[in-house]
Amino acid sequence: MDRAMTRSFHQIACENDMLSATVDAGTSTTALLIVSGGNEIRSGAHSGMAALALRIANQGFPVLRYDRRGIGESSGDNQGFRGSAAEIAAAVQYLRQTQPHVKSVLAFGNCDAATALALFGPEAGLDGYILANPWVIEASNEPDTAEPTMSAGAIRARYWDRIKIRKRSSISYPERSISENCSKVLNRPPERKKIARFPCACATRSPPWKRIH
């Protein structure tokens, strides 16, 4: 399939702003929405999300990616993942409107994009989720500038125990690539497409005692 003939560029209305988006066409009735984490543009780090979209679309699944408001080519102010509910909803609605043959929309997100999908996906009308390395924020009375009260080794051990527990209750295929994991979920029957999580033992350092990826 010639991707140059099936990849197109779009503008999605989101409240008073416009989201720049890319659609890779496909004939499947299941589509994938890719949400980039952090402040990454829709192509992803080193064009990783663009490459993922290509691999998935080559299997027949329509794929939509977009720049969050205030990021890349999209207008508006960057409100972070906590303020991205409107973008997710607008992208899902646009995907359904422009791909009328699509019956089910799943979303893939990594890092804080996975967290945003977990928070805002149900109201946006998503049918399932593929969540990689969700950003977890713990409640704390310590200010961000406070010194950690645990050693680095204790922090790693504490979070690794939590991740191992979560991993046992998740659908995880660590030996496969992200595209292979996404493909596996997209090809499931509808009743098994609800959610798949791919946790990773990767702690952040900003600050390390309050957040993990």
N, C-alpha and C positions, 0 to 999 in steps of 0.2 A: 504494500500500500504506500502511496506517495503522500507523506505527511504534509508536504507543501500545498497539496490540494485540499487537505482536510483540517488544517490548523488555521484558525481565524482569530481576529482581535476585536474586542468589544468594549463598550462603555455601559456600565450598570448604574442606574440611578439608586442612590442610597441617601434618603432624607434630602438634604440640600446639596449633596456632593455627588461626584461621579467616581466609580471604581473602574480602573482599567483591568481588563480580564482577557484571558486566552482560553479558547475552547478547542479541544481536539475532538472531532466528530467521531461517532461510532454508531453502530446499528443496534446494539444491545438495549434491552429495556431497563437495565441497571446502569446507573451513571455514578461517577466518582467526583466529589468535590474535594480539591486539595487546598488546605489552609496552611500557609507557611507560619512557622513559629518566630518569635522575637520580632525584630524589625526587618526581616528578610523580605525582598521583593518576591513576586510570584514565581520567578524562575528558580528560586532557592539558592543556597550556597553552591558555588561552582556549577550552576545550572542543574543542580540535583533534582529539583521538583519538575523542571521541564523534561528532564530525561525520564523521570518516573511517569509523567503523563504520557510520554511517547510510548513507553513499554506497555502501559495499560491500554491506551487507545489502539495499539496494534493488535490487541486481542479482541477489539470490537466494542469496548466500553467508552462511552462519551466521558470526557474529563474537562472540568472547568477549574481554572486557577485565577486568583485575583490579587491585586495589591490592596492591602488595608488602607483606609483613609489616612492621608498624611504620609504614606509610604510609596516609593517608586513613582509611578505615573498617575496615581489617584489623587484627587483633590481633598481638601479638608484638613482637619487636625488629627494627629495621631493620638488616639485615646488609649492605646495599649490593649492587651487582650481582654481586660475587664470591661472595656467599652466597645467591644467588637460585635455585640449581639446584632446590631442593625446590619452590619456587613454580611454576616453569615446568613441572615434571613433573606437579604436582597439577592445574594448569590444563588441560594436554593430556589427562590422564586423565578429568577431569570433562567436558570438551567431548565426548570420544568416548562417554562413558557416557550423557550426557543428550541427545545428538544421534546416535542409533544409525544413522541413514542416512548419516552422514559416513564416507567411506572415506579421505580424505586431509586432513591438517591442516598448513597452512602458517603461519608466524609472521612478523609484521612487528615490527621494533624499530628505534629510532633511538638514536644516541649510545651510552651504555654498555649500553642494552638490546640493541642489535645485537651488542655484544661478548658479553653474557651468552648470547644465543641461539647464537652461534658456539661458545661454550665448552660449554654444557650441553644444547643442542638435540638432538644425536644420542641421548644417553641418555634424554631425555624422550620419544622416539618421534615426533619431528616428521618430516614428509615433505619439507619444503622451507623456505626462508628468504628473506625480503626484508629486506636489511640496509641501513639508511641512516646514513651518517656514523659508522661504527664507531669507538669510542673505542680508540685505540692507545696502549699504554704501553710506553715504551722502558726497557730496563734501564739503570740509571745508578748510579754510586758517589757521586754528589753528593747531599747531604741536600736536602730540599725547601726549606730556608731559604737555600740557597746562591745567590749571584748568578749570572745566566746568563753563560756564557763566549762566547756568540755574540750579535751584534747582532740587533735585531728584523728588519731587512731580510734578513740571512743566514738566519735561521730560516724566514721566509716562503718564500724561494727554495728552501731545502732541502726543505721539506715539499711545496711545489707540484710539484717535480720528481717526488717519490714518488707524489703523487696522480695526476699525469698518466700515469705508468707503470701504476698500478693501474687507472685509468679505461679504458685501452686494452684491458685484459683482462677488463673487467666489462661487464655488460649495463646500460647507462645511458641514460635518457631525460630529460635535464635540462630540456627544454622542456615536459614534462608535469608535472602536479601529483602529489603523493604518491598520492592516490586513483586517478588514472589509471594510475600505475605499478603499484600493487597489483592493480588490475583486470586489467591486461595479463598479469601473472604468473599470477593465479588462473585465467584463461581459457586458459592454455597446456595442451597435452596433458600427461598425467602424466609422461612421460619428460623433459619440459623444465621441470618445476616445482622442480627441486632447489634452486637458489640464484640470487638476483639481488642485486647490490650497487649502491647508488647513492651513490658517494663525493661528498664536497663539500670544496672548498678553504676550510675555515673553521678557523683555528687558535685554540686556547684561550689563556688567559693565567694559568693556575693550576697550575704555572708553565709558560710557553710553550715552554721548551726541553725539556720532558719528555713532553707530551701533545698530541695533536691530536684533533679531532672528525672 
